[in-house]
Amino acid sequence: MFRNSGNLAIPLFGYAFGAVAAEAAVLLFVVSTCLHVIFGSLILNNQRGWQNLVSAFKTPLFIAALAAITLNLGQVHIYQPIAEATQLLGQAAIPVMLLALGSQMTQLQLDGLKIGLINIGLSLFTGAVSFTLVYLFIPLPSLHLKMILLFSMLPPAVMNYLYAERYQNEPHKVAAMVLFGNASALVSLPILLLISLSL
């Protein structure tokens, strides 16, 4: 399950660490999104071999992320009306994703609670392991370590559900994981913020 590295992480990092964390937060989001697009398609797609890999690289989200990175590195400035229109479209996509997830909630059953709780435990455990490995083996500035701690334990992104729905891979279970994972963030995130700010 990929983490909620956009809608939650970017404002969270801004709140916790200020504007200085903005660039790193966006970079984490772009890298996470690209990995999500590639590996999400590779894992869930029924195609095999090169077709699977090609279809992953042809997804609009990956192409958009690649174009954004290229334009940023080339220091190309986008015509302001086009940039604003694109931003509006991106903001409109968020409630559409949430509506899709909400429609799945109407079919949530008791077994969804079980898988949701298991996912919470596994998510926090794998996040702790990931952060420990980074902390021990990758020398990073204090600010980046704090960001990685929060990032590694964020709740799952809604996009996990969209991929499960697209490839018809048990979307009701993934929806439960996303729902309960984000609900648990009401408790886990304040604790993680305290730990992070004390590093």
C-alpha positions in Angstrom: 0.0 0.0 0.0 1.5 3.3 -1.1 1.2 6.2 1.4 -0.9 9.3 1.1 2.1 11.3 -0.1 0.1 14.2 -1.7 -3.2 15.3 -0.1 -1.9 14.6 3.4 1.9 14.7 3.3 2.4 18.1 1.6 0.2 20.2 4.0 1.4 18.1 7.0 5.0 18.8 6.2 4.2 22.5 5.7 2.4 22.7 9.0 5.2 20.8 10.9 8.3 22.2 9.3 7.3 25.3 7.4 7.9 26.4 3.8 11.5 25.1 4.0 10.0 21.5 3.6 7.9 22.3 0.6 10.4 21.3 -2.1 11.3 18.0 -0.4 7.6 17.2 0.2 6.7 17.7 -3.5 9.8 15.6 -4.6 8.7 12.8 -2.3 5.2 13.0 -3.7 6.4 12.9 -7.3 8.7 9.9 -6.7 6.1 8.1 -4.7 3.5 8.7 -7.5 5.8 7.5 -10.2 6.6 4.3 -8.2 2.9 3.8 -7.5 2.0 4.1 -11.2 4.7 1.7 -12.3 4.5 -1.0 -9.6 0.7 -0.6 -9.2 0.2 -1.4 -12.8 2.9 -4.2 -12.9 1.5 -5.9 -9.8 -2.2 -5.6 -10.5 -2.3 -5.8 -14.3 -3.2 -9.2 -15.8 -0.9 -8.7 -18.8 2.5 -10.3 -18.8 6.0 -9.3 -20.0 6.8 -6.2 -22.0 3.1 -5.3 -22.6 2.6 -4.9 -18.8 5.7 -2.7 -18.5 4.7 -0.5 -21.5 1.2 0.0 -20.2 2.6 1.2 -16.9 4.8 3.8 -18.6 1.8 4.9 -20.8 -0.4 5.9 -18.0 -1.4 9.6 -18.0 -0.3 10.1 -14.4 3.3 8.8 -15.1 3.5 10.9 -18.3 2.3 14.0 -16.4 4.8 13.5 -13.6 7.7 12.9 -16.1 6.7 16.1 -18.0 6.6 18.1 -14.7 10.0 16.9 -13.7 11.5 17.7 -17.1 10.0 21.2 -17.2 11.2 21.8 -13.6 14.7 20.7 -14.3 14.8 22.7 -17.5 13.5 25.7 -15.5 10.7 26.2 -18.1 7.9 28.5 -17.0 4.3 27.5 -17.9 2.0 30.1 -19.4 0.0 31.3 -16.3 -3.6 30.5 -17.6 -2.5 27.0 -18.6 -0.9 26.5 -15.2 -4.0 27.7 -13.4 -6.3 25.6 -15.5 -4.2 22.5 -14.8 -4.2 23.2 -11.1 -8.0 23.5 -11.1 -8.3 20.1 -12.9 -5.9 18.5 -10.4 -7.9 19.9 -7.4 -11.2 18.6 -8.9 -9.7 15.1 -9.2 -9.4 14.8 -5.4 -13.2 14.9 -4.6 -13.9 12.5 -7.5 -11.5 10.0 -6.0 -13.2 10.4 -2.6 -16.6 9.9 -4.1 -15.4 6.7 -5.8 -14.1 5.5 -2.4 -17.3 6.5 -0.7 -19.4 4.5 -3.1 -17.4 1.4 -2.1 -18.1 2.1 1.5 -21.8 1.2 1.0 -20.7 -2.4 0.5 -18.4 -2.6 3.5 -18.9 -5.7 5.6 -17.6 -6.9 8.9 -14.7 -8.7 7.3 -13.6 -5.2 6.1 -13.0 -4.2 9.7 -10.7 -7.2 10.2 -8.6 -6.5 7.1 -8.6 -2.8 7.9 -7.2 -3.4 11.4 -4.6 -5.8 10.1 -3.5 -3.2 7.5 -3.1 -0.6 10.2 -0.7 -2.8 12.2 1.3 -3.9 9.1 1.4 -0.3 7.8 2.9 1.0 11.0 5.3 -1.9 11.4 6.7 -1.7 7.8 6.9 2.1 8.2 8.9 1.7 11.4 11.2 -0.8 9.7 11.7 1.4 6.7 12.5 4.5 8.8 15.0 2.4 10.9 16.9 1.3 7.8 17.0 4.9 6.5 18.1 6.2 9.9 20.9 3.6 10.3 22.3 3.5 6.7 21.5 6.7 4.9 23.0 9.9 6.4 20.4 12.6 6.1 20.0 16.1 7.6 17.8 16.3 10.6 14.9 17.9 8.7 14.8 15.2 6.1 15.0 12.5 8.8 11.9 14.0 10.5 10.1 14.1 7.1 11.0 10.5 6.4 9.7 9.4 9.8 6.3 11.0 9.1 6.3 9.9 5.4 7.0 6.2 6.2 4.0 6.0 8.5 1.4 7.9 6.6 -2.0 6.2 6.0 -2.6 4.6 2.6 -3.6 6.8 -0.4 -7.0 6.7 -2.1 -5.2 5.9 -5.3 -4.6 2.3 -4.0 -8.3 1.8 -4.1 -8.6 3.3 -7.6 -6.0 0.8 -8.9 -7.7 -2.1 -7.2 -11.0 -1.0 -8.8 -9.5 -0.5 -12.2 -7.9 -4.0 -12.3 -10.8 -5.6 -10.3 -8.4 -6.8 -7.6 -10.6 -7.0 -4.4 -11.5 -3.3 -4.4 -13.8 -3.7 -1.3 -10.9 -4.9 0.8 -8.6 -2.2 -0.4 -11.3 0.4 0.3 -11.5 -0.9 3.9 -7.7 -0.6 4.2 -7.8 3.0 3.0 -10.8 3.9 5.2 -9.5 2.4 8.5 -5.9 3.4 7.8 -6.9 7.1 7.4 -9.2 6.9 10.4 -6.3 5.6 12.5 -4.2 8.6 11.4 -6.3 10.7 13.8 -4.5 8.9 16.6 -1.1 8.0 15.1 -0.2 11.3 13.4 -0.2 13.5 16.5 2.0 10.9 18.2 4.3 10.7 15.2 4.5 14.5 15.0 5.6 14.6 18.7 8.3 12.0 18.0 9.4 13.7 14.8 9.7 17.1 16.3 11.8 15.7 19.2 14.4 14.2 16.9 
